[in-house]
Amino acid sequence: MTRTVLVLTDEEDRTASRVTAELALRGVPVARVDATNFPTKISMSAEIGTGGAWSGRLNDTETGREIVALAHVGSVYYRRPTQFTLPEGMSRPEQLFAYGEARRGFGGVMQALSSARWVNDPVAAARTEYKPNQLAAAADVGLTTPRTLITNEPERAHHWAKELGRPIVYKPLAGIWHADEGQIRIIYTSPVTNPDDLLDPALGHTAHLFQEQIDKDHEARAVVVGDRVFTVAIDAASDAARTDWRSDYDALSYRVIELPEEVSSRLVELHRRLGLVFGAVDLIRDTSGRWLFLETNQSGEWGWLAAGTGIGVADALADLLSEGNSP
């Protein structure tokens, strides 16, 4: 019997749908689960004994239908996990307790599917969320990285910028999307035009990441799947997009390129060291021809690039997920 690919992501994830469609064409069973439906729309029972592995199932609470038998899971596509939705009417302390139990119970059973092939392993994925860890690993495998400072000391930030003697940028450490009193705000990469601004005492309130500003020829996104690397150059036609291409998609154009073999092999090695089999890497090619590593995103987007260029990421991911699904 062919084993099942369990896909953990939200219901609107069209990028994951590219992979599930490819798996369906190959006749590979797929169970797609949105964790926000536990425990209100999805129930779980799992058991284990001496010398055994977890067995049991996830069920649809409304119909009683089995969604997936845990013993039949051969691979897990841990793509864009969601937050649990708890039943209404619970007090705040009850919610906190129930959420923690759901995370350790439902989430713990999922992570304990140790015989399954994970793309990506959630523990490795969580560790990779820390940019300092990424940059250290990238430097260790020989990738070129921009000069970087992380600090909450205004005087140190000011001294570093003056000593560097070239333009710098500020980048958020936790991505560009941030909640602010019920609203979602976006913080893009921002130039620091006056180093004296770094002397603001408010800088001491938290950690900040500053990097040298690179003279760009263009940027690229390199999608690493196992030992394969699919790279798309991103050409920007506006000042905003040249600073941070995510700020002006209408000004972008795309083309498939091949990275130098040395860069590709180091990206594969980087992900191996981070414990990842997938990553969407942001790179800069500077005006002298160097490639610089910025970051990798363990659940990064690539669907819009595949739609525009035809890169075979969905096929490669289906290959990887199918490896764990032979009887």
N, C-alpha and C positions, 0 to 999 in steps of 0.2 A: 504494500500500500504506500502510495506517495504521501509524504508527510506534509503538514500544513504550514504555510507562511502566515504568521501572526503579525499584523500591521497595527502598531500603536500610534495613532495620530488623530487629529480632529476631522470632523466630517467634511469640512470645506477644503481640505488639503488637495489641491489639484496636481501638485507635483507628485505626491504619493500615488495619485490615480494613474499617472503615466506608468509607474512600476507595476501596479496591480493589474493594469490592462495587459502589459507584456507577459506577466505571469499567467493570466487567464488564457492568453493565446497559446501558451505552452502546456496548458492543462494542469497547472500547479494549483492545488487548493489554496484559497486565501481566506482568512478571517480578519476583517477590519474592525478594530475596536477603538471607540472614543472613550477614554477613561472618565470623562465628565459624566458618563451615563452610569457609573458605579457610585452608590448602590441603588439608585432609584430605578434605572431601566435595565441594568445588568446585575445579575447575582453570580456569586462564585462559591464553589465548594472544592476544597483541595485537601488531600490527606497524604501522609507519609508514614512509613514504618521502618524498622531497622533494616539497613541494607537496600533500601528502595529509593525511588525518586518521587517527586510530587506527582500525584495523579488527581483527576477530578475534571471539572468543566466550568466554562462560563456559559450562563444561560440568559436568554431574553426573559425578563420578569413578567412581561405582559402575555407572551404566548407560551412560555415554558420551553421554547425551542432551544436546543443546544447550539451555541455559537461556535464553540471549539472545545475539543477534548485536549486537556493539557498534555497528555502523553503522546498526542499526535503532532505536537508543534516541533517542526524541524529547524525553523529559522524565525527570528523576530526582527522586523524592520521598525526600529525605535526612532521614528521619524520626527514627530512633533507632539510629544505627550501633553495632555491637558490636565486641568485641575478637577478633582472630584466635585460633584454637586450633591450636597447633603439634603435630606428631607426637610421640609419647612416645619417651623414650630419648635425648633431646638433652641435652647439658650446658647449664649456665646460660649460659656465653658463646655457645654455639651458638644457644640460644633468643633471646638478645638480638640477635644478628646477624640471625637469620632473621626475627624480628619486625620489625626495622627495614627489612629488604628487602621484606617483605610490605607494610608501610605505604607505602613509597615506590613499590613496583611495582604492586600491586593498587590501592591507594588513589590512586596517581598517575595510573594509566590512567583510573580512574573520574572523577577531577577534570578530566582532559584532554578529556572529552566536551564540548567547548566549545560545540558547536552545540545541545546539549540545554538545555531549560528546567529550571533547578534550583529546587527548593523544599525547603530554602534552599541557596544557595551555601555550601559548607563553610568557605571562608575567611572569609566575612562572618559565618557562624554562630559560628566560633571566636572571632572578634574581639568578638562581642556577648556572649560568656560573661563578659566583664569588666564588672562592675557600674559601676565609675567611668566607663567609656566610655559606657554607657547613660545614666547620669545627666547627663553633660555634653551628650550629644546631645539628651536630653529638654528640658533647660533651654534649649538653643540654638533649639529649635523653638517655645518658648513654653509648654511644659507646666509646671504647678506641681509642685514636688518638695519633700519634707520637708528641713529643714536636716539636713545629714549631715556626719559627721567620720569619716575613716579615719586611724588612727594606731597606732603601737606605743609612744607616749610617755605613761606614766601621768600625769605632771603636766599635759600638754596636754589629755588626756581629762578630767581632773578639772576643770581651769579652764574648758574648753568647757561641760561640763555645768552648772557653777555659774553661769557667765555666761548660759547659755540660760535658766535659771530655770524649767524646766518638765520634766515627766517625759520620760525617754528610753528607748530600747530598743536591745538588741544584736541584730545579724543576722549570720549567717555569710555570707562573701563567695562561697562556692562551693556554695550550695544546702544543703538540710537533711540529705542522706544522707552519712554518713561511715563509712569502714572503721576498725575499732579492734580489732586483734589477732584477726582472724578473725570479728568480729561487725560487724553494721551498726548504727550508732547514729544517732539522729535529733536534730538540733539545731534547735529551733523559735525563732522570734522570742521574745526574753526581755526583760521589763522590768528596768531597772536601778533598784532601789528605793532604793539609798543611793549617792550620787555618790562618797563616800569609798572605796567598794569599787574604784573605778577607779585608786586609788593602789597597788594590788597590783603589785609588781615583775614578776609573771608576765605582766602585760599586755605587757611589752616583748618577749616571745618571738616575737611575730608581729604581722601587721596585724589590726586589728579595725575593724568598721564599726558606728558608733552613729548613730542618727537620733532626732529629736524624736518623741515619741509623739503621734499625731494623735487628737483627739477624734472618734471615728468615728460616723457615722450608719449606714453599712454599707460593705461592700467589694464589688468587682465584678471579674469577669474579662472582658476585652474581647479577642476573637479577631480579629486583623487578617489578612485574606486579600486580597492585592492592594490594591484601593481600597475594599474592603468591610469593615465592622466589625460583629461580632456580640457583643452585650454581655449578660451575665447578672449580675444583682445577687445577692450572697451575703449572706443574713441569718443572723446567729449568735445562738444561744439559750443559750450557756454562756460563762462567763468565759474559759475556755481558747480557745474558738473566736473570741471577740472579740479576743483578743491575736494569735492566728495560726490562721486557720480550718482549716488543714491538720491541726491537732492534734486535732480533734473533728468528724469528718464527720457523725456522728449528730445533731449539734446544728445542722445547716445546713438552710436552705431556699433555693429558687432561684426567680427570676422574670426574664423577659426584659424589658429596658429599652432605651430609646434614650438615648445620650449626647448632650449638646449638640453641635451641628454643629461648633463651634469645637474641642472636645476630639477628636472623631472625626477631623477633617481633620488635626489635629496628630499624632495617632497614626499615620495613614497616612504623613505626611511623615517622622516619626521613623524608621519602618521603611524608607522609601526611602533616607534618609541612612545608615542602618546597612547597606544592601545586602540587606535581607530582603524577601521577599514574603509571609512568614507570621510571626506572633508571637502568643503568648498573654500578654496584659498584665494585671498586677495593679494595681488602682486602689483608692483610698479616696475615698468621699464624706464629707466631714467635717460636723459639726453646723451649720456655717454655709452649707453648700451647695456648697463648693468641691470640685473633683475633683483629687486628687493622684496623680501617677504614682509607682509603686514600682519596677517592673521589667518587662521583657519576657523571655519564654523562647522561644527560636527553635525549640524542639521541645516546647513546653508541651502539657499535656493539655487536652482539651476533650470527649472522648468521653462522659464521665459527665454533662456538662452538656447535650450534645445528646440523650442518652437521657432526661434529665429534663425538657427544655424544648422539644425539637424544632428548635433553631437549625440553620440550613442550612450548617454548615461543610463537611461532606463534599461537598455539591453544589458549593460555591464552589471547594474544592480540586480537585475533578474538572474543573471548568471551566478552572482555571488550568493543570493538568497536560495537559489535552487541547489547549491552544493550541499546544504544541510538537509535536503529533503528526500534523499534517496532512501529506500526501505532499509 
